[in-house]
Amino acid sequence: MAVVALLAVAVFAYFAVDRLSSGPNAVAGVKGTSAPDAKAAPVAGKGGPTPPVAVEVIQVKPSTVQEDLQAVGSLQSNESVILRPEVSGRIAAIGFKDGQVVRKGQMLIALDNSLNAAEVAQMQAENDLALSNLKRSEDLASRKFISSSAQDTAASNAQVAEAKLKLAQARLSKMRILAPFDGVVGIRGVSLGDYVKDGTDLVNVEDVRTLKVDFRLPERNLTQIKVGQSIEVVADALPGERFSGEIDAINPRIDANGRSLEMRARLQNAGGKLRPGMFVRVRVIVGERTNALLVPEEAIVPQGADFFVYKVVDGQARRVPVKIGVRRDARVEIVEGLAAGDQVVTAGMRLSRDGQPVRILQPGTSPGSPAAPKDGGKGEPKAGPPVKAAAAHRTEISA
């Protein structure tokens, strides 16, 4: 009997709990709210006015934009040479320090010239003797004491002696290695007392006051390039700095392998920041437009292969298809779709549909709550009451 009584109590409790949990109408009836009234609340809240979205805009103005061609290249010295001796010898003097600025004609390296100096002295003596014999022969020939052939022999001997003297002097001059132009010497690979053979690398000299940059462009750009055109050079090693130059020469022959056009430009390097061998990016300016319309990149809304912007018209955001052109410094050229003076949304684009009301924020203004601006917005409906009604509705349902 006890077991039967317990089973009866359990069955009764089960059905009572099931009825309470599965009957929303009964629960609403307990609170005094009927089912139809509960469903009507969200409908009333949804039908309220749409609050304006706070956005930032810019006014489109004509700007100057440059058309250019991009390439990569490497820098070279205006003049560059590796000094090598023409004769063998032992290094007797070094007239520079590594990395020093030198002038044209300055002595850089001197080889031991003792033998050459002695040879020059010998040839000088022989030349003096030949000249003395020639003068004596001319005097005797004028008085008919010697024949004309003897006089010719003396003249030939004098010429041979002079040639030997010049040869000895030339050999002596090869023992001194001079700077061929103004520039900066590199790091030498020899020391005082080294014996070097002819053709041995001694040191390099670079003229870096003016630099050359060699680069290539596709052959289809041949008609856009000419000598004297301006270029702009940017080096990865010097971020944020730009250097100007101009095209100095264009190779008349097109490379058949890459179908490219080789050209050379020059740029000034008075500050010495650029170095030969640097990798640089070259921008060749081929044209300029003064009425281009530029907008920030964040204003562009891509969708597949198409691009759109939101233009503010009479307090509403209108979705406008546009065609874009060149990109410059985080700005995009609008070729078609906008006009000067249009207001384009750049920030706060939480726009769900075309024609949605917007509220333009002034520069430096905090967006706050887009649905409830602090001043209510001049000439725009306040969004306070609908928000409160929706909040009350959510509270009722959750209760």
C-alpha positions as CSV (number, residue, x, y, z in Angstrom):
1,M,0.0,0.0,0.0
2,A,2.9,2.3,0.8
3,V,4.5,1.7,-2.6
4,V,1.2,2.3,-4.4
5,A,0.8,5.6,-2.5
6,L,4.3,6.7,-3.5
7,L,3.6,5.9,-7.2
8,A,0.4,7.9,-7.2
9,V,2.1,10.9,-5.7
10,A,4.9,10.7,-8.3
11,V,2.5,10.5,-11.2
12,F,0.5,13.5,-9.9
13,A,3.7,15.5,-9.5
14,Y,4.9,14.6,-13.0
15,F,1.7,15.8,-14.8
16,A,1.6,19.0,-12.7
17,V,5.2,20.0,-13.6
18,D,4.6,19.1,-17.3
19,R,1.6,21.3,-17.4
20,L,3.3,24.3,-15.9
21,S,6.4,24.1,-18.1
22,S,4.7,23.5,-21.4
23,G,1.9,26.1,-21.1
24,P,3.2,29.6,-22.0
25,N,-0.3,30.9,-22.3
26,A,-1.0,29.8,-18.7
27,V,2.2,31.4,-17.5
28,A,1.3,34.7,-19.3
29,G,-2.2,34.4,-17.8
30,V,-0.8,34.2,-14.3
31,K,1.1,37.5,-14.9
32,G,-2.0,39.1,-16.4
33,T,-0.6,39.2,-20.0
34,S,-2.4,37.4,-22.8
35,A,-0.6,35.6,-25.7
36,P,-1.8,38.0,-28.4
37,D,-0.6,41.1,-26.4
38,A,2.9,39.5,-26.0
39,K,3.2,39.0,-29.8
40,A,2.0,42.5,-30.5
41,A,4.9,44.2,-28.6
42,P,7.8,43.3,-31.0
43,V,5.7,44.4,-34.0
44,A,5.1,47.8,-32.4
45,G,8.8,48.2,-31.6
46,K,9.9,47.1,-35.1
47,G,7.7,49.6,-36.8
48,G,9.4,52.6,-35.1
49,P,11.6,55.2,-37.0
50,T,15.2,54.0,-38.0
51,P,17.8,56.0,-36.0
52,P,20.5,57.7,-38.1
53,V,24.0,56.2,-38.3
54,A,26.9,58.4,-37.2
55,V,29.4,58.7,-40.0
56,E,32.5,60.7,-41.0
57,V,32.7,62.2,-44.5
58,I,35.1,64.1,-46.7
59,Q,34.3,66.6,-49.5
60,V,35.7,65.5,-52.8
61,K,38.0,68.2,-54.3
62,P,40.1,68.2,-57.5
63,S,43.7,67.2,-56.8
64,T,46.9,66.8,-58.8
65,V,47.9,63.3,-59.6
66,Q,50.9,62.0,-61.5
67,E,50.9,59.2,-64.0
68,D,54.0,57.1,-63.6
69,L,55.7,53.8,-64.5
70,Q,57.3,51.6,-61.8
71,A,60.6,49.7,-62.1
72,V,63.5,48.5,-60.0
73,G,67.2,49.1,-60.5
74,S,70.6,49.4,-58.9
75,L,72.8,52.4,-58.2
76,Q,76.2,52.9,-59.8
77,S,78.9,55.4,-59.3
78,N,79.3,58.2,-61.7
79,E,82.9,57.1,-62.2
80,S,84.3,53.9,-60.8
81,V,87.8,52.3,-61.2
82,I,89.9,49.7,-59.5
83,L,93.5,50.8,-59.5
84,R,96.1,48.3,-60.7
85,P,99.9,48.8,-61.4
86,E,101.1,48.5,-64.9
87,V,104.6,47.3,-63.8
88,S,105.8,45.0,-61.0
89,G,107.4,46.5,-57.9
90,R,107.4,46.8,-54.2
91,I,105.1,49.3,-52.4
92,A,107.2,52.1,-51.0
93,A,104.5,54.6,-49.9
94,I,100.7,54.8,-49.5
95,G,99.3,58.3,-49.7
96,F,95.7,57.8,-48.5
97,K,93.6,56.4,-45.7
98,D,90.7,54.0,-46.3
99,G,87.5,55.8,-47.2
100,Q,89.3,59.1,-47.7
101,V,88.2,61.8,-50.2
102,V,90.9,62.3,-52.8
103,R,91.5,64.8,-55.6
104,K,92.4,64.1,-59.2
105,G,96.2,63.7,-59.6
106,Q,96.8,62.9,-55.9
107,M,99.4,60.2,-55.3
108,L,97.8,57.1,-53.8
109,I,100.5,54.4,-54.0
110,A,104.2,54.7,-54.9
111,L,106.3,51.7,-55.9
112,D,110.1,51.5,-55.3
113,N,111.6,53.5,-58.2
114,S,115.3,53.4,-57.4
115,L,116.2,51.4,-60.5
116,N,114.0,53.5,-62.7
117,A,115.4,56.7,-61.4
118,A,118.9,55.5,-62.1
119,E,117.9,54.5,-65.6
120,V,116.5,58.0,-66.2
121,A,119.7,59.6,-65.0
122,Q,121.7,57.4,-67.4
123,M,119.4,58.2,-70.4
124,Q,119.6,61.9,-69.5
125,A,123.4,61.8,-69.7
126,E,123.4,59.9,-73.0
127,N,120.9,62.4,-74.4
128,D,123.1,65.4,-73.3
129,L,126.1,63.8,-75.0
130,A,124.2,63.2,-78.2
131,L,123.0,66.8,-78.2
132,S,126.6,68.0,-77.7
133,N,127.9,65.8,-80.6
134,L,125.1,67.1,-82.8
135,K,126.0,70.7,-82.1
136,R,129.7,70.0,-82.8
137,S,128.8,68.3,-86.1
138,E,126.7,71.1,-87.2
139,D,129.5,73.6,-86.5
140,L,132.0,71.4,-88.4
141,A,129.7,70.9,-91.3
142,S,129.2,74.6,-91.7
143,R,132.9,75.0,-92.2
144,K,133.0,72.0,-94.6
145,F,135.2,69.9,-92.3
146,I,132.8,66.9,-92.2
147,S,130.4,65.4,-94.7
148,S,126.7,65.8,-94.6
149,S,126.3,62.1,-93.8
150,A,128.3,62.5,-90.6
151,Q,126.1,65.3,-89.6
152,D,122.9,63.2,-90.3
153,T,124.4,60.4,-88.1
154,A,124.9,62.8,-85.3
155,A,121.3,64.0,-85.6
156,S,120.0,60.5,-85.6
157,N,122.0,59.6,-82.5
158,A,120.6,62.6,-80.7
159,Q,117.0,61.6,-81.6
160,V,117.6,58.0,-80.3
161,A,119.0,59.3,-77.0
162,E,116.0,61.6,-76.6
163,A,113.6,58.6,-77.2
164,K,115.4,56.5,-74.6
165,L,115.2,59.3,-72.1
166,K,111.4,59.6,-72.6
167,L,111.0,55.8,-72.3
168,A,112.9,55.8,-69.0
169,Q,110.9,58.7,-67.7
170,A,107.6,56.9,-68.7
171,R,108.7,53.8,-66.8
172,L,109.5,56.0,-63.8
173,S,106.1,57.6,-63.9
174,K,104.4,54.2,-63.8
175,M,105.9,53.7,-60.3
176,R,103.4,56.3,-59.0
177,I,99.7,55.5,-59.1
178,L,97.6,58.7,-59.1
179,A,93.9,59.3,-58.5
180,P,92.3,59.5,-62.0
181,F,89.4,61.8,-60.8
182,D,87.9,63.3,-57.7
183,G,86.3,60.7,-55.5
184,V,86.4,58.5,-52.5
185,V,88.9,55.6,-52.1
186,G,87.7,52.3,-50.8
187,I,89.5,49.8,-48.6
188,R,93.0,48.8,-49.8
189,G,94.0,45.2,-49.9
190,V,97.8,45.7,-49.8
191,S,100.2,47.0,-47.3
192,L,103.5,48.9,-47.2
193,G,106.3,46.7,-48.4
194,D,104.2,44.3,-50.4
195,Y,105.5,43.2,-53.8
196,V,102.8,43.4,-56.4
197,K,102.8,42.3,-59.9
198,D,101.3,44.2,-62.8
199,G,97.5,43.9,-62.8
200,T,97.1,43.3,-59.1
201,D,94.0,45.0,-57.5
202,L,95.2,47.7,-55.2
203,V,92.2,49.9,-54.2
204,N,89.0,51.2,-55.8
205,V,88.0,54.9,-56.3
206,E,84.4,56.0,-56.6
207,D,82.8,59.2,-57.7
208,V,79.6,59.3,-55.6
209,R,78.6,62.9,-55.9
210,T,76.5,61.9,-58.8
211,L,75.0,58.4,-59.1
212,K,73.7,56.5,-62.1
213,V,70.7,54.1,-61.9
214,D,70.1,51.5,-64.5
215,F,66.7,50.0,-64.9
216,R,64.4,48.4,-67.5
217,L,60.8,49.0,-68.7
218,P,58.6,46.9,-71.0
219,E,58.9,47.8,-74.7
220,R,55.2,48.9,-74.8
221,N,56.3,52.0,-72.8
222,L,58.7,53.1,-75.5
223,T,56.6,56.0,-76.7
224,Q,56.1,57.3,-73.1
225,I,59.9,57.6,-72.3
226,K,62.3,60.3,-73.4
227,V,65.6,61.7,-72.4
228,G,65.3,64.4,-69.7
229,Q,62.2,62.9,-68.1
230,S,61.9,63.2,-64.4
231,I,62.2,60.2,-62.1
232,E,61.9,59.5,-58.4
233,V,64.0,57.0,-56.6
234,V,63.3,55.3,-53.3
235,A,65.7,53.0,-51.5
236,D,64.6,50.3,-49.0
237,A,67.6,51.1,-46.9
238,L,66.3,54.7,-46.5
239,P,62.6,54.5,-45.8
240,G,60.6,57.6,-46.1
241,E,63.2,59.5,-48.3
242,R,62.8,60.2,-51.9
243,F,65.5,61.3,-54.4
244,S,64.9,63.1,-57.7
245,G,66.7,62.6,-61.0
246,E,66.2,62.5,-64.7
247,I,66.7,60.1,-67.6
248,D,70.2,60.5,-69.1
249,A,70.3,57.9,-71.8
250,I,68.1,55.2,-73.5
251,N,69.6,52.2,-75.1
252,P,68.6,52.3,-78.8
253,R,68.4,48.5,-78.9
254,I,65.6,46.5,-77.2
255,D,66.5,43.3,-75.4
256,A,65.1,40.5,-77.4
257,N,65.1,38.1,-74.5
258,G,62.9,40.1,-72.1
259,R,61.4,42.5,-74.6
260,S,62.6,45.3,-72.3
261,L,64.1,48.7,-72.8
262,E,67.2,49.6,-70.9
263,M,67.8,53.1,-69.7
264,R,70.1,55.1,-67.4
265,A,69.2,58.0,-65.2
266,R,71.3,60.3,-63.1
267,L,70.6,61.8,-59.7
268,Q,72.5,64.0,-57.3
269,N,74.0,62.6,-54.1
270,A,75.4,65.7,-52.5
271,G,74.4,64.4,-49.0
272,G,76.2,61.1,-49.6
273,K,73.2,59.0,-48.3
274,L,73.0,56.8,-51.3
275,R,75.7,54.3,-52.1
276,P,76.7,52.4,-55.3
277,G,75.2,49.0,-55.5
278,M,72.0,49.9,-53.6
279,F,68.7,48.3,-54.7
280,V,66.2,51.1,-55.5
281,R,62.7,51.4,-56.8
282,V,62.3,53.8,-59.7
283,R,59.2,55.8,-60.5
284,V,59.2,57.4,-64.0
285,I,56.7,60.3,-64.2
286,V,55.1,60.3,-67.6
287,G,52.2,62.7,-67.1
288,E,50.2,64.8,-64.7
289,R,46.5,65.7,-64.2
290,T,45.3,68.6,-62.1
291,N,41.6,67.8,-61.9
292,A,41.7,64.2,-60.5
293,L,39.2,63.2,-57.8
294,L,40.9,61.3,-54.9
295,V,39.2,59.7,-51.9
296,P,40.7,57.7,-49.0
297,E,41.0,53.9,-49.5
298,E,38.7,53.3,-46.6
299,A,35.8,54.9,-48.5
300,I,35.9,52.2,-51.2
301,V,33.6,49.3,-50.8
302,P,34.6,46.4,-53.0
303,Q,32.1,43.8,-54.2
304,G,33.4,41.2,-56.5
305,A,34.9,43.1,-59.5
306,D,32.9,46.2,-58.8
307,F,33.6,49.1,-56.4
308,F,31.1,51.4,-54.6
309,V,31.1,54.4,-52.3
310,Y,28.5,55.9,-50.0
311,K,27.6,59.4,-50.9
312,V,25.6,61.6,-48.5
313,V,22.6,63.2,-50.2
314,D,19.9,65.1,-48.1
315,G,20.9,63.3,-44.9
316,Q,20.9,59.8,-46.5
317,A,23.7,57.5,-47.6
318,R,23.4,56.6,-51.3
319,R,25.3,53.7,-52.6
320,V,27.1,54.8,-55.8
321,P,29.1,52.6,-58.2
322,V,32.4,54.0,-59.2
323,K,35.4,53.3,-61.4
324,I,38.8,53.7,-59.9
325,G,42.1,54.8,-61.4
326,V,45.6,55.1,-59.8
327,R,46.4,54.7,-56.1
328,R,48.6,57.2,-54.4
329,D,49.6,57.3,-50.7
330,A,46.5,55.5,-49.4
331,R,44.2,57.5,-51.7
332,V,42.3,56.2,-54.8
333,E,41.4,58.1,-57.9
334,I,37.8,58.1,-58.9
335,V,37.5,58.1,-62.6
336,E,33.7,57.9,-62.9
337,G,30.8,58.1,-60.4
338,L,31.6,61.2,-58.3
339,A,31.9,64.9,-58.9
340,A,33.7,67.7,-57.1
341,G,31.9,68.8,-54.0
342,D,30.3,65.4,-53.2
343,Q,30.4,64.2,-49.6
344,V,31.7,60.6,-49.3
345,V,31.5,58.5,-46.2
346,T,34.9,57.5,-44.9
347,A,34.2,56.1,-41.4
348,G,31.2,54.6,-39.5
349,M,29.8,52.7,-42.5
350,R,27.5,50.5,-40.5
351,L,25.0,51.0,-43.3
352,S,22.5,48.2,-43.9
353,R,20.7,49.6,-46.9
354,D,20.8,52.3,-49.6
355,G,19.1,55.5,-48.4
356,Q,19.7,54.9,-44.7
357,P,19.6,58.2,-42.6
358,V,23.0,59.3,-41.4
359,R,24.3,61.9,-39.0
360,I,27.6,63.6,-40.0
361,L,30.2,63.8,-37.3
362,Q,32.4,66.9,-37.1
363,P,36.2,66.3,-37.0
364,G,37.2,65.5,-33.4
365,T,33.7,64.5,-32.3
366,S,33.2,61.2,-30.5
367,P,30.6,59.1,-32.3
368,G,28.9,58.0,-29.0
369,S,25.7,56.1,-29.5
370,P,24.6,56.2,-33.2
371,A,21.0,55.8,-32.2
372,A,20.9,58.5,-29.5
373,P,23.1,61.6,-30.2
374,K,23.6,64.0,-27.3
375,D,22.0,66.9,-29.1
376,G,19.3,64.9,-30.8
377,G,20.5,66.1,-34.2
378,K,19.2,69.3,-35.7
379,G,16.2,68.5,-38.0
380,E,16.4,64.8,-37.3
381,P,14.0,62.6,-35.3
382,K,15.1,61.6,-31.8
383,A,15.6,58.0,-31.3
384,G,15.1,57.9,-27.5
385,P,11.4,56.7,-27.2
386,P,11.8,53.8,-29.6
387,V,14.9,52.6,-27.8
388,K,13.1,52.7,-24.5
389,A,10.0,50.9,-25.9
390,A,12.3,48.2,-27.3
391,A,14.1,47.9,-24.0
392,A,10.8,47.5,-22.1
393,H,9.6,44.9,-24.6
394,R,12.8,42.9,-24.1
395,T,12.4,43.1,-20.3
396,E,8.9,41.9,-20.5
397,I,9.7,38.9,-22.7
398,S,12.7,38.0,-20.6
399,A,10.6,38.2,-17.4
